[in-house]
Amino acid sequence: MILRAPDAIQALVRAGVKPWACDLCMCLWTTFSLVALAAASLGEPRVLLAAGPSYTLSLLVLRVVQAPYGASSPTKPPDL
């Protein structure tokens, strides 16, 4: 959400440009970049093993952050 906040990127999100408009792509590339940077700066290639769980965690966090505040579970549609 922070990476998508600037106006220039908001225009890309509204236009549907990947990776900015896609939650899966955005989480994948951000996680991969940060884990690769951490592995390179620490000089420890085993840090790359954290990419998989980190990607899953970033998707969960993004889903929670983007959920409408006070939203309840969906209700059953009325019978017609």
Biopython code that builds the backbone (N, CA, C, O; Angstrom):
import numpy as np
from Bio.PDB.StructureBuilder import StructureBuilder

atoms = [
    (1, "MET", "N", (0.835, -1.182, 0.000)),
    (1, "MET", "CA", (0.000, 0.000, 0.000)),
    (1, "MET", "C", (0.882, 1.249, 0.000)),
    (1, "MET", "O", (0.543, 2.252, -0.628)),
    (2, "ILE", "N", (2.003, 1.186, 0.698)),
    (2, "ILE", "CA", (2.902, 2.335, 0.743)),
    (2, "ILE", "C", (3.524, 2.573, -0.630)),
    (2, "ILE", "O", (3.662, 3.718, -1.060)),
    (3, "LEU", "N", (3.897, 1.504, -1.313)),
    (3, "LEU", "CA", (4.488, 1.654, -2.638)),
    (3, "LEU", "C", (3.483, 2.176, -3.654)),
    (3, "LEU", "O", (3.872, 2.800, -4.641)),
    (4, "ARG", "N", (2.211, 1.933, -3.431)),
    (4, "ARG", "CA", (1.177, 2.380, -4.359)),
    (4, "ARG", "C", (0.640, 3.764, -4.034)),
    (4, "ARG", "O", (-0.214, 4.265, -4.765)),
    (5, "ALA", "N", (1.101, 4.394, -2.980)),
    (5, "ALA", "CA", (0.558, 5.675, -2.526)),
    (5, "ALA", "C", (0.897, 6.869, -3.418)),
    (5, "ALA", "O", (0.029, 7.723, -3.603)),
    (6, "PRO", "N", (2.101, 6.985, -3.984)),
    (6, "PRO", "CA", (2.408, 8.182, -4.806)),
    (6, "PRO", "C", (1.462, 8.321, -5.993)),
    (6, "PRO", "O", (0.985, 7.328, -6.542)),
    (7, "ASP", "N", (1.201, 9.563, -6.379)),
    (7, "ASP", "CA", (0.257, 9.837, -7.465)),
    (7, "ASP", "C", (0.671, 9.197, -8.786)),
    (7, "ASP", "O", (-0.180, 8.722, -9.538)),
    (8, "ALA", "N", (1.981, 9.180, -9.076)),
    (8, "ALA", "CA", (2.446, 8.599, -10.331)),
    (8, "ALA", "C", (2.125, 7.109, -10.387)),
    (8, "ALA", "O", (1.759, 6.593, -11.443)),
    (9, "ILE", "N", (2.260, 6.419, -9.267)),
    (9, "ILE", "CA", (1.971, 4.988, -9.240)),
    (9, "ILE", "C", (0.467, 4.740, -9.183)),
    (9, "ILE", "O", (-0.015, 3.741, -9.717)),
    (10, "GLN", "N", (-0.278, 5.640, -8.540)),
    (10, "GLN", "CA", (-1.735, 5.508, -8.524)),
    (10, "GLN", "C", (-2.298, 5.519, -9.938)),
    (10, "GLN", "O", (-3.263, 4.814, -10.233)),
    (11, "ALA", "N", (-1.695, 6.322, -10.814)),
    (11, "ALA", "CA", (-2.143, 6.350, -12.202)),
    (11, "ALA", "C", (-1.901, 4.996, -12.874)),
    (11, "ALA", "O", (-2.728, 4.538, -13.663)),
    (12, "LEU", "N", (-0.776, 4.359, -12.564)),
    (12, "LEU", "CA", (-0.487, 3.033, -13.116)),
    (12, "LEU", "C", (-1.446, 1.984, -12.562)),
    (12, "LEU", "O", (-1.865, 1.079, -13.284)),
    (13, "VAL", "N", (-1.796, 2.106, -11.273)),
    (13, "VAL", "CA", (-2.737, 1.167, -10.653)),
    (13, "VAL", "C", (-4.099, 1.290, -11.320)),
    (13, "VAL", "O", (-4.721, 0.281, -11.653)),
    (14, "ARG", "N", (-4.567, 2.520, -11.518)),
    (14, "ARG", "CA", (-5.869, 2.726, -12.150)),
    (14, "ARG", "C", (-5.884, 2.242, -13.595)),
    (14, "ARG", "O", (-6.920, 1.813, -14.101)),
    (15, "ALA", "N", (-4.719, 2.314, -14.262)),
    (15, "ALA", "CA", (-4.625, 1.861, -15.648)),
    (15, "ALA", "C", (-4.478, 0.340, -15.744)),
    (15, "ALA", "O", (-4.575, -0.223, -16.835)),
    (16, "GLY", "N", (-4.244, -0.326, -14.610)),
    (16, "GLY", "CA", (-4.128, -1.780, -14.595)),
    (16, "GLY", "C", (-2.765, -2.299, -15.017)),
    (16, "GLY", "O", (-2.642, -3.440, -15.463)),
    (17, "VAL", "N", (-1.736, -1.464, -14.879)),
    (17, "VAL", "CA", (-0.384, -1.855, -15.285)),
    (17, "VAL", "C", (0.223, -2.767, -14.230)),
    (17, "VAL", "O", (0.258, -2.433, -13.046)),
    (18, "LYS", "N", (0.709, -3.944, -14.686)),
    (18, "LYS", "CA", (1.378, -4.859, -13.764)),
    (18, "LYS", "C", (2.801, -4.396, -13.556)),
    (18, "LYS", "O", (3.360, -3.836, -14.499)),
    (19, "PRO", "N", (3.424, -4.568, -12.450)),
    (19, "PRO", "CA", (2.994, -5.255, -11.243)),
    (19, "PRO", "C", (2.217, -4.364, -10.287)),
    (19, "PRO", "O", (1.757, -4.835, -9.247)),
    (20, "TRP", "N", (2.062, -3.090, -10.616)),
    (20, "TRP", "CA", (1.469, -2.149, -9.669)),
    (20, "TRP", "C", (0.017, -2.457, -9.356)),
    (20, "TRP", "O", (-0.407, -2.256, -8.218)),
    (21, "ALA", "N", (-0.756, -2.931, -10.305)),
    (21, "ALA", "CA", (-2.180, -3.151, -10.104)),
    (21, "ALA", "C", (-2.517, -4.558, -9.629)),
    (21, "ALA", "O", (-3.668, -4.837, -9.296)),
    (22, "CYS", "N", (-1.545, -5.433, -9.593)),
    (22, "CYS", "CA", (-1.790, -6.833, -9.254)),
    (22, "CYS", "C", (-1.202, -7.143, -7.873)),
    (22, "CYS", "O", (0.000, -6.989, -7.656)),
    (23, "ASP", "N", (-2.052, -7.578, -6.949)),
    (23, "ASP", "CA", (-1.574, -7.892, -5.600)),
    (23, "ASP", "C", (-0.542, -9.017, -5.617)),
    (23, "ASP", "O", (0.462, -8.953, -4.907)),
    (24, "LEU", "N", (-0.788, -10.042, -6.425)),
    (24, "LEU", "CA", (0.147, -11.167, -6.486)),
    (24, "LEU", "C", (1.508, -10.728, -7.023)),
    (24, "LEU", "O", (2.546, -11.068, -6.454)),
    (25, "CYS", "N", (1.498, -9.976, -8.112)),
    (25, "CYS", "CA", (2.756, -9.518, -8.719)),
    (25, "CYS", "C", (3.496, -8.567, -7.796)),
    (25, "CYS", "O", (4.710, -8.671, -7.624)),
    (26, "MET", "N", (2.759, -7.644, -7.207)),
    (26, "MET", "CA", (3.378, -6.645, -6.331)),
    (26, "MET", "C", (4.043, -7.318, -5.136)),
    (26, "MET", "O", (5.178, -6.989, -4.791)),
    (27, "CYS", "N", (3.350, -8.251, -4.508)),
    (27, "CYS", "CA", (3.929, -8.961, -3.365)),
    (27, "CYS", "C", (5.121, -9.808, -3.792)),
    (27, "CYS", "O", (6.131, -9.864, -3.090)),
    (28, "LEU", "N", (5.005, -10.462, -4.934)),
    (28, "LEU", "CA", (6.085, -11.322, -5.405)),
    (28, "LEU", "C", (7.359, -10.517, -5.651)),
    (28, "LEU", "O", (8.417, -10.864, -5.126)),
    (29, "TRP", "N", (7.272, -9.456, -6.437)),
    (29, "TRP", "CA", (8.468, -8.701, -6.784)),
    (29, "TRP", "C", (9.032, -7.920, -5.606)),
    (29, "TRP", "O", (10.250, -7.796, -5.482)),
    (30, "THR", "N", (8.186, -7.400, -4.754)),
    (30, "THR", "CA", (8.679, -6.687, -3.576)),
    (30, "THR", "C", (9.383, -7.642, -2.625)),
    (30, "THR", "O", (10.472, -7.343, -2.135)),
    (31, "THR", "N", (8.767, -8.790, -2.364)),
    (31, "THR", "CA", (9.370, -9.775, -1.470)),
    (31, "THR", "C", (10.677, -10.294, -2.047)),
    (31, "THR", "O", (11.681, -10.369, -1.338)),
    (32, "PHE", "N", (10.678, -10.655, -3.334)),
    (32, "PHE", "CA", (11.883, -11.164, -3.957)),
    (32, "PHE", "C", (13.013, -10.136, -3.890)),
    (32, "PHE", "O", (14.154, -10.481, -3.584)),
    (33, "SER", "N", (12.696, -8.887, -4.174)),
    (33, "SER", "CA", (13.723, -7.835, -4.152)),
    (33, "SER", "C", (14.297, -7.640, -2.762)),
    (33, "SER", "O", (15.514, -7.546, -2.602)),
    (34, "LEU", "N", (13.431, -7.579, -1.749)),
    (34, "LEU", "CA", (13.912, -7.352, -0.385)),
    (34, "LEU", "C", (14.706, -8.539, 0.149)),
    (34, "LEU", "O", (15.718, -8.349, 0.824)),
    (35, "VAL", "N", (14.261, -9.761, -0.145)),
    (35, "VAL", "CA", (14.990, -10.945, 0.317)),
    (35, "VAL", "C", (16.330, -11.052, -0.408)),
    (35, "VAL", "O", (17.335, -11.393, 0.216)),
    (36, "ALA", "N", (16.366, -10.769, -1.704)),
    (36, "ALA", "CA", (17.630, -10.802, -2.450)),
    (36, "ALA", "C", (18.589, -9.741, -1.934)),
    (36, "ALA", "O", (19.790, -9.987, -1.832)),
    (37, "LEU", "N", (18.071, -8.569, -1.609)),
    (37, "LEU", "CA", (18.907, -7.501, -1.045)),
    (37, "LEU", "C", (19.461, -7.907, 0.318)),
    (37, "LEU", "O", (20.631, -7.668, 0.614)),
    (38, "ALA", "N", (18.621, -8.520, 1.140)),
    (38, "ALA", "CA", (19.081, -8.978, 2.455)),
    (38, "ALA", "C", (20.130, -10.073, 2.316)),
    (38, "ALA", "O", (21.121, -10.067, 3.047)),
    (39, "ALA", "N", (19.937, -11.004, 1.404)),
    (39, "ALA", "CA", (20.904, -12.081, 1.204)),
    (39, "ALA", "C", (22.231, -11.534, 0.703)),
    (39, "ALA", "O", (23.291, -11.987, 1.135)),
    (40, "ALA", "N", (22.183, -10.569, -0.201)),
    (40, "ALA", "CA", (23.414, -9.983, -0.730)),
    (40, "ALA", "C", (24.145, -9.161, 0.330)),
    (40, "ALA", "O", (25.370, -9.222, 0.437)),
    (41, "SER", "N", (23.385, -8.392, 1.111)),
    (41, "SER", "CA", (24.043, -7.547, 2.111)),
    (41, "SER", "C", (24.618, -8.372, 3.263)),
    (41, "SER", "O", (25.633, -7.994, 3.849)),
    (42, "LEU", "N", (23.983, -9.484, 3.588)),
    (42, "LEU", "CA", (24.493, -10.344, 4.659)),
    (42, "LEU", "C", (25.537, -11.341, 4.154)),
    (42, "LEU", "O", (26.275, -11.932, 4.943)),
    (43, "GLY", "N", (25.592, -11.522, 2.837)),
    (43, "GLY", "CA", (26.515, -12.495, 2.271)),
    (43, "GLY", "C", (26.145, -13.923, 2.629)),
    (43, "GLY", "O", (27.009, -14.797, 2.714)),
    (44, "GLU", "N", (24.876, -14.151, 2.835)),
    (44, "GLU", "CA", (24.387, -15.462, 3.261)),
    (44, "GLU", "C", (23.299, -15.920, 2.298)),
    (44, "GLU", "O", (22.167, -15.447, 2.398)),
    (45, "PRO", "N", (23.604, -16.829, 1.363)),
    (45, "PRO", "CA", (22.603, -17.258, 0.387)),
    (45, "PRO", "C", (21.430, -18.019, 0.996)),
    (45, "PRO", "O", (20.370, -18.111, 0.377)),
    (46, "ARG", "N", (21.603, -18.565, 2.197)),
    (46, "ARG", "CA", (20.485, -19.301, 2.829)),
    (46, "ARG", "C", (19.317, -18.385, 3.168)),
    (46, "ARG", "O", (18.203, -18.860, 3.388)),
    (47, "VAL", "N", (19.558, -17.083, 3.213)),
    (47, "VAL", "CA", (18.478, -16.131, 3.478)),
    (47, "VAL", "C", (17.428, -16.203, 2.368)),
    (47, "VAL", "O", (16.263, -15.884, 2.604)),
    (48, "LEU", "N", (17.822, -16.616, 1.168)),
    (48, "LEU", "CA", (16.882, -16.728, 0.054)),
    (48, "LEU", "C", (15.766, -17.731, 0.337)),
    (48, "LEU", "O", (14.705, -17.667, -0.283)),
    (49, "LEU", "N", (15.997, -18.655, 1.268)),
    (49, "LEU", "CA", (14.961, -19.626, 1.637)),
    (49, "LEU", "C", (13.770, -18.951, 2.328)),
    (49, "LEU", "O", (12.693, -19.541, 2.424)),
    (50, "ALA", "N", (13.957, -17.741, 2.800)),
    (50, "ALA", "CA", (12.872, -17.011, 3.456)),
    (50, "ALA", "C", (11.902, -16.392, 2.456)),
    (50, "ALA", "O", (10.859, -15.875, 2.856)),
    (51, "ALA", "N", (12.224, -16.432, 1.168)),
    (51, "ALA", "CA", (11.380, -15.784, 0.162)),
    (51, "ALA", "C", (9.982, -16.400, 0.087)),
    (51, "ALA", "O", (8.996, -15.669, -0.006)),
    (52, "GLY", "N", (9.882, -17.714, 0.124)),
    (52, "GLY", "CA", (8.572, -18.371, 0.026)),
    (52, "GLY", "C", (7.632, -18.013, 1.161)),
    (52, "GLY", "O", (6.527, -17.532, 0.912)),
    (53, "PRO", "N", (8.045, -18.238, 2.412)),
    (53, "PRO", "CA", (7.175, -17.863, 3.524)),
    (53, "PRO", "C", (6.922, -16.351, 3.597)),
    (53, "PRO", "O", (5.841, -15.918, 3.996)),
    (54, "SER", "N", (7.910, -15.565, 3.215)),
    (54, "SER", "CA", (7.735, -14.108, 3.246)),
    (54, "SER", "C", (6.690, -13.660, 2.235)),
    (54, "SER", "O", (5.911, -12.745, 2.504)),
    (55, "TYR", "N", (6.672, -14.302, 1.077)),
    (55, "TYR", "CA", (5.680, -13.981, 0.049)),
    (55, "TYR", "C", (4.272, -14.280, 0.548)),
    (55, "TYR", "O", (3.362, -13.467, 0.384)),
    (56, "THR", "N", (4.098, -15.443, 1.156)),
    (56, "THR", "CA", (2.790, -15.812, 1.698)),
    (56, "THR", "C", (2.357, -14.841, 2.785)),
    (56, "THR", "O", (1.204, -14.413, 2.821)),
    (57, "LEU", "N", (3.270, -14.499, 3.657)),
    (57, "LEU", "CA", (2.957, -13.556, 4.734)),
    (57, "LEU", "C", (2.600, -12.176, 4.182)),
    (57, "LEU", "O", (1.690, -11.522, 4.691)),
    (58, "SER", "N", (3.306, -11.736, 3.152)),
    (58, "SER", "CA", (3.009, -10.421, 2.576)),
    (58, "SER", "C", (1.621, -10.407, 1.935)),
    (58, "SER", "O", (0.926, -9.393, 2.004)),
    (59, "LEU", "N", (1.206, -11.514, 1.313)),
    (59, "LEU", "CA", (-0.151, -11.586, 0.759)),
    (59, "LEU", "C", (-1.204, -11.503, 1.855)),
    (59, "LEU", "O", (-2.220, -10.825, 1.698)),
    (60, "LEU", "N", (-0.960, -12.195, 2.966)),
    (60, "LEU", "CA", (-1.911, -12.155, 4.081)),
    (60, "LEU", "C", (-1.999, -10.757, 4.687)),
    (60, "LEU", "O", (-3.090, -10.270, 4.982)),
    (61, "VAL", "N", (-0.857, -10.123, 4.870)),
    (61, "VAL", "CA", (-0.848, -8.768, 5.435)),
    (61, "VAL", "C", (-1.570, -7.805, 4.498)),
    (61, "VAL", "O", (-2.357, -6.977, 4.957)),
    (62, "LEU", "N", (-1.317, -7.900, 3.199)),
    (62, "LEU", "CA", (-1.980, -7.023, 2.235)),
    (62, "LEU", "C", (-3.489, -7.241, 2.242)),
    (62, "LEU", "O", (-4.255, -6.283, 2.137)),
    (63, "ARG", "N", (-3.915, -8.485, 2.365)),
    (63, "ARG", "CA", (-5.351, -8.770, 2.404)),
    (63, "ARG", "C", (-6.001, -8.137, 3.636)),
    (63, "ARG", "O", (-7.102, -7.592, 3.549)),
    (64, "VAL", "N", (-5.321, -8.208, 4.780)),
    (64, "VAL", "CA", (-5.859, -7.609, 6.012)),
    (64, "VAL", "C", (-5.883, -6.088, 5.906)),
    (64, "VAL", "O", (-6.855, -5.451, 6.313)),
    (65, "VAL", "N", (-4.825, -5.511, 5.364)),
    (65, "VAL", "CA", (-4.732, -4.053, 5.264)),
    (65, "VAL", "C", (-5.775, -3.507, 4.295)),
    (65, "VAL", "O", (-6.318, -2.426, 4.525)),
    (66, "GLN", "N", (-6.061, -4.222, 3.230)),
    (66, "GLN", "CA", (-7.009, -3.743, 2.231)),
    (66, "GLN", "C", (-8.463, -4.050, 2.563)),
    (66, "GLN", "O", (-9.361, -3.558, 1.880)),
    (67, "ALA", "N", (-8.714, -4.840, 3.582)),
    (67, "ALA", "CA", (-10.097, -5.176, 3.938)),
    (67, "ALA", "C", (-10.823, -3.931, 4.437)),
    (67, "ALA", "O", (-10.239, -3.121, 5.157)),
    (68, "PRO", "N", (-12.067, -3.773, 4.066)),
    (68, "PRO", "CA", (-12.828, -2.627, 4.552)),
    (68, "PRO", "C", (-12.956, -2.677, 6.073)),
    (68, "PRO", "O", (-13.153, -3.743, 6.656)),
    (69, "TYR", "N", (-12.845, -1.530, 6.693)),
    (69, "TYR", "CA", (-12.916, -1.454, 8.142)),
    (69, "TYR", "C", (-14.326, -1.795, 8.613)),
    (69, "TYR", "O", (-15.306, -1.247, 8.108)),
    (70, "GLY", "N", (-14.421, -2.699, 9.580)),
    (70, "GLY", "CA", (-15.710, -3.061, 10.144)),
    (70, "GLY", "C", (-16.544, -3.949, 9.247)),
    (70, "GLY", "O", (-17.746, -4.100, 9.468)),
    (71, "ALA", "N", (-15.930, -4.534, 8.247)),
    (71, "ALA", "CA", (-16.679, -5.397, 7.337)),
    (71, "ALA", "C", (-17.027, -6.710, 8.020)),
    (71, "ALA", "O", (-16.200, -7.312, 8.706)),
    (72, "SER", "N", (-18.235, -7.132, 7.822)),
    (72, "SER", "CA", (-18.650, -8.425, 8.372)),
    (72, "SER", "C", (-18.584, -9.467, 7.271)),
    (72, "SER", "O", (-18.315, -9.154, 6.111)),
    (73, "SER", "N", (-18.830, -10.694, 7.650)),
    (73, "SER", "CA", (-18.816, -11.749, 6.640)),
    (73, "SER", "C", (-19.991, -11.555, 5.688)),
    (73, "SER", "O", (-21.025, -11.011, 6.076)),
    (74, "PRO", "N", (-19.835, -11.996, 4.458)),
    (74, "PRO", "CA", (-20.918, -11.819, 3.486)),
    (74, "PRO", "C", (-22.176, -12.542, 3.935)),
    (74, "PRO", "O", (-22.113, -13.637, 4.495)),
    (75, "THR", "N", (-23.294, -11.932, 3.689)),
    (75, "THR", "CA", (-24.562, -12.541, 4.080)),
    (75, "THR", "C", (-25.115, -13.340, 2.900)),
    (75, "THR", "O", (-24.739, -13.135, 1.746)),
    (76, "LYS", "N", (-26.005, -14.243, 3.230)),
    (76, "LYS", "CA", (-26.642, -15.058, 2.203)),
    (76, "LYS", "C", (-27.578, -14.171, 1.388)),
    (76, "LYS", "O", (-28.320, -13.371, 1.957)),
    (77, "PRO", "N", (-27.550, -14.305, 0.052)),
    (77, "PRO", "CA", (-28.458, -13.501, -0.760)),
    (77, "PRO", "C", (-29.903, -13.878, -0.496)),
    (77, "PRO", "O", (-30.189, -15.026, -0.155)),
    (78, "PRO", "N", (-30.804, -12.946, -0.644)),
    (78, "PRO", "CA", (-32.211, -13.260, -0.378)),
    (78, "PRO", "C", (-32.772, -14.278, -1.384)),
    (78, "PRO", "O", (-32.391, -14.298, -2.554)),
    (79, "ASP", "N", (-33.669, -15.099, -0.898)),
    (79, "ASP", "CA", (-34.335, -16.067, -1.784)),
    (79, "ASP", "C", (-35.327, -15.329, -2.686)),
    (79, "ASP", "O", (-36.054, -14.439, -2.244)),
    (80, "LEU", "N", (-35.336, -15.720, -3.945)),
    (80, "LEU", "CA", (-36.265, -15.062, -4.883)),
    (80, "LEU", "C", (-37.462, -15.900, -5.134)),
    (80, "LEU", "O", (-38.344, -15.504, -5.895)),
]
sb = StructureBuilder()
sb.init_structure("model")
sb.init_model(0)
sb.init_chain("A")
sb.init_seg("    ")
for serial, (resi, resn, name, xyz) in enumerate(atoms, 1):
    if name == "N":
        sb.init_residue(resn, " ", resi, " ")
    sb.init_atom(name, np.array(xyz, "f"), 0.0, 1.0, " ", f" {name:<3s}", serial, name[0])
structure = sb.get_structure()
